[in-house]
Amino acid sequence: MKANVHVMLKDGVLDPQGEAVRHALGAMGFAGVNGVRQGKIIALDLQDGTSEAKIREMCEALLANTVIESYRIELL
């Protein structure tokens, strides 16, 4: 069983990496990019039958800093 966990900074949290990417795109001539938010995808290869609740536990315990990040679980 496979799952992807998409982790992004919550709205309102400063994203310096996203801002650096936005600035670099502008410097490279890509006009019209008003904002960039950068996140991460964590690909999990799990034992068959692993529950979404168990994956949520993993996210809450380690994979996402829920104070400043949100996450979404995608079962594949």
C-alpha positions as CSV (number, residue, x, y, z in Angstrom):
1,M,0.0,0.0,0.0
2,K,1.3,3.4,-0.9
3,A,0.3,6.9,0.4
4,N,1.5,10.4,-0.2
5,V,1.4,13.0,2.5
6,H,1.3,16.6,1.2
7,V,2.6,19.1,3.7
8,M,2.3,22.9,3.3
9,L,2.8,25.8,5.6
10,K,-0.5,27.2,6.8
11,D,-1.9,30.4,5.4
12,G,-0.4,33.4,7.2
13,V,2.9,31.6,8.0
14,L,5.9,33.3,6.4
15,D,7.4,31.1,3.6
16,P,10.9,32.3,2.9
17,Q,11.7,29.5,0.4
18,G,8.5,30.3,-1.5
19,E,9.4,34.0,-1.6
20,A,13.0,33.1,-2.8
21,V,11.5,31.0,-5.6
22,R,9.0,33.8,-6.6
23,H,11.9,36.4,-6.7
24,A,14.1,34.0,-8.7
25,L,11.3,33.4,-11.3
26,G,10.9,37.2,-11.7
27,A,14.6,37.6,-12.1
28,M,14.6,34.9,-14.8
29,G,11.9,36.9,-16.8
30,F,8.8,34.9,-15.7
31,A,6.4,37.8,-15.2
32,G,3.1,37.6,-13.4
33,V,4.1,35.3,-10.5
34,N,2.5,37.0,-7.6
35,G,3.2,34.4,-4.9
36,V,4.8,31.0,-4.4
37,R,4.2,28.6,-1.5
38,Q,6.6,25.7,-1.2
39,G,5.8,22.4,0.5
40,K,6.8,18.8,0.5
41,I,5.4,15.4,-0.4
42,I,6.3,12.4,1.8
43,A,5.9,9.1,-0.1
44,L,5.1,6.2,2.2
45,D,5.3,2.5,1.3
46,L,3.2,0.8,3.9
47,Q,2.0,-2.6,4.9
48,D,-1.3,-3.5,3.3
49,G,-4.2,-2.6,5.5
50,T,-2.6,0.3,7.2
51,S,-5.5,2.6,8.2
52,E,-5.7,6.3,7.3
53,A,-6.0,6.9,11.1
54,K,-2.6,5.3,11.6
55,I,-1.1,7.5,8.8
56,R,-2.8,10.5,10.5
57,E,-1.0,9.5,13.8
58,M,2.3,9.5,11.9
59,C,1.6,13.0,10.5
60,E,0.7,14.4,13.9
61,A,3.7,12.7,15.6
62,L,6.5,13.4,13.1
63,L,5.7,14.1,9.5
64,A,4.1,17.6,9.9
65,N,4.6,20.3,12.4
66,T,0.9,21.0,12.9
67,V,1.5,24.3,14.6
68,I,2.6,25.9,11.4
69,E,1.8,23.2,8.7
70,S,-1.2,21.5,7.3
71,Y,-1.2,18.1,5.6
72,R,-3.4,16.1,3.3
73,I,-3.2,12.3,2.9
74,E,-3.5,10.8,-0.5
75,L,-4.0,7.0,-0.6
76,L,-2.6,5.5,-3.9
